[in-house]
Amino acid sequence: MGGPLRIGVVGAGKISGQYSDTLSRLPELAITAVADLDLSRAQALAEKHPGARAVDLADLYAAPDVDAVLNLTTPAHHATVAHAALAAGKHVYGEKPQAATTADGRSITDAAAAAGLRLACAPDTVLGTGVQTARAVVESGAIGVPHAATAFMTAAGHERWHPDPEFYYQPGGGPLLDMGPYYLTSLIHLLGPVRRVSATSSRPRDERVIGSGPREGTTFPVSVDTHLTGTLEHHSGALTTMIMSFDVWAAHLPRIEMHGSEGSLAVPDPNYFGGEVELFTREAPEWTAVPPSAGYADGGRGIGLLDLADALTAGRDHRAAADVALHVLDVMETMLLSTQTGASIEVSTTCGRPAPITTLLTLPG
Ligand SMILES: NC(=O)c1ccc[n+]([C@@H]2O[C@H](COP(=O)([O-])OP(=O)(O)OC[C@H]3O[C@@H](n4cnc5c(N)ncnc54)[C@H](O)[C@@H]3O)[C@@H](O)[C@H]2O)c1
């Protein structure tokens, strides 16, 4: 491919600012068009990118200077936007979760495959130094054969900082569907896919109050469970214990830890790109920081698109892979099913592990 990958952004809300910052630094990517149900948001984002214009959705899909659609809408709209973009012949990179349901995720994955187009999905934080350095340590054999992991995400609720937080508390939201993708995608990079899950959940509060922005003080209803505990059995035989919660004011819990026959590994917060990896082994029995050795050293949301652009040029698989995102969604949906039935349930999908990044990469700017 000549020139940059030309991006049409659909959804110019809260998270679009982070993508905008990252893409501004990358000559391999150029935002050419922006659409949002709220035109003023599209205009504000387009103004930050020379040559970009605010358009309505139909024009964005039809635009000849859009190669890929960056889908930053809320989860309930992910599949609709992806289908429309794929039908118009555009590659799609979407925010997580891949769709609101596994059926929708499967449908867009199939549509992309049938059209010969790329479908990619956040999170791309897993391409940062945190998870990639951890993966290099695991693959070096330093912790021996991994047999267990823990994954804890505890927060008091996104309504404290997000100006329009209702979607986090409606079907398609909740702590697992919202934050689970960071943890599960990391665990798939580190331990591989999941065979079986079980989970229980609760809803300690039926209402929440918006804590910031123009609607601060507004009460809204909660229609999904907001505290979940669960277990995952990976195909490798490793077992992961999870807590995903919007009902914890404070905790001393680590984010992700892995335990193997020869040692243990602490993996930093998978919601971020960097952070410290720490290793403890039978041979060196003290927690020791591992210098970053792999991944994007100063990544920001959008580096998954950079990887996609490179993959298109090189004719290789992109790392923010559709089969991983579909499996992550399926694992989460199956956990939610387990909370309703009380059963331990086999996960219907599986996926490959994306290729590791084996060197330290830096971005311009
Ligand atoms: N806010 C964060 O910190 C954050 C972090 C990581 C990922 N995400 C993910 O990013 C996505 C968006 O989150 P957000 O916080 O930016 O939400 P948001 O509500 O702030 O923004 C979403 C934008 O999409 C627009 N939109 C919705 N449906 C549309 C449609 N069909 N066509 C065109 N525009 C449409 C809305 O008008 C809005 O401007 C979600 O999937 C979320 O999980 C958010």
The ligand as a MOL file (V3000), in Angstrom:
LIG
                    3D

  0  0  0     0  0            999 V3000
M  V30 BEGIN CTAB
M  V30 COUNTS 44 48 0 0 0
M  V30 BEGIN ATOM
M  V30 1 N -14.3190 6.2350 27.9620 0
M  V30 2 C -13.2490 5.4690 28.1330 0
M  V30 3 O -12.3560 5.7340 28.9650 0
M  V30 4 C -13.0660 4.2210 27.3040 0
M  V30 5 C -11.8570 3.5700 27.4310 0
M  V30 6 C -11.6010 2.4820 26.6320 0
M  V30 7 C -12.5760 2.0580 25.7670 0
M  V30 8 N -13.7730 2.6640 25.6710 0 CHG=1
M  V30 9 C -14.7650 2.1290 24.7440 0
M  V30 10 O -14.9610 3.0660 23.6980 0
M  V30 11 C -16.3100 3.0010 23.2360 0
M  V30 12 C -16.9020 4.3920 23.3090 0
M  V30 13 O -16.8420 4.8260 24.6610 0
M  V30 14 P -16.9180 6.3730 25.0110 0
M  V30 15 O -16.5980 6.4480 26.4530 0
M  V30 16 O -16.1260 7.1780 24.0540 0 CHG=-1
M  V30 17 O -18.4960 6.6170 24.7900 0
M  V30 18 P -19.2070 8.0230 24.5530 0
M  V30 19 O -20.6520 7.8130 24.8590 0
M  V30 20 O -18.4720 9.1110 25.2400 0
M  V30 21 O -19.0310 8.2490 22.9720 0
M  V30 22 C -19.6630 7.4490 21.9910 0
M  V30 23 C -19.9610 8.3490 20.7900 0
M  V30 24 O -20.4970 7.5260 19.7370 0
M  V30 25 C -21.5900 8.2100 19.1450 0
M  V30 26 N -22.4440 7.1920 18.5510 0
M  V30 27 C -23.1260 6.1960 19.1910 0
M  V30 28 N -23.7610 5.4390 18.2890 0
M  V30 29 C -23.4630 5.9310 17.0770 0
M  V30 30 C -23.8250 5.5660 15.7600 0
M  V30 31 N -24.6200 4.5110 15.5180 0
M  V30 32 N -23.3390 6.2810 14.7370 0
M  V30 33 C -22.5400 7.3570 14.9680 0
M  V30 34 N -22.1670 7.7590 16.2060 0
M  V30 35 C -22.6250 7.0490 17.2360 0
M  V30 36 C -22.2350 8.9700 20.2830 0
M  V30 37 O -22.9920 10.0580 19.7990 0
M  V30 38 C -21.0050 9.4040 21.0930 0
M  V30 39 O -20.5040 10.6670 20.6710 0
M  V30 40 C -17.0150 1.9540 24.0900 0
M  V30 41 O -17.0230 0.7200 23.4270 0
M  V30 42 C -16.1310 1.8690 25.3350 0
M  V30 43 O -16.1730 0.5840 25.9180 0
M  V30 44 C -14.0310 3.7690 26.4140 0
M  V30 END ATOM
M  V30 BEGIN BOND
M  V30 1 1 1 2
M  V30 2 2 2 3
M  V30 3 1 2 4
M  V30 4 1 4 5
M  V30 5 2 4 44
M  V30 6 2 5 6
M  V30 7 1 6 7
M  V30 8 2 7 8
M  V30 9 1 8 9
M  V30 10 1 8 44
M  V30 11 1 9 10
M  V30 12 1 9 42
M  V30 13 1 10 11
M  V30 14 1 11 12
M  V30 15 1 11 40
M  V30 16 1 12 13
M  V30 17 1 13 14
M  V30 18 2 14 15
M  V30 19 1 14 16
M  V30 20 1 14 17
M  V30 21 1 17 18
M  V30 22 2 18 19
M  V30 23 1 18 20
M  V30 24 1 18 21
M  V30 25 1 21 22
M  V30 26 1 22 23
M  V30 27 1 23 24
M  V30 28 1 23 38
M  V30 29 1 24 25
M  V30 30 1 25 26
M  V30 31 1 25 36
M  V30 32 1 26 27
M  V30 33 1 26 35
M  V30 34 2 27 28
M  V30 35 1 28 29
M  V30 36 1 29 30
M  V30 37 2 29 35
M  V30 38 1 30 31
M  V30 39 2 30 32
M  V30 40 1 32 33
M  V30 41 2 33 34
M  V30 42 1 34 35
M  V30 43 1 36 37
M  V30 44 1 36 38
M  V30 45 1 38 39
M  V30 46 1 40 41
M  V30 47 1 40 42
M  V30 48 1 42 43
M  V30 END BOND
M  V30 END CTAB
M  END
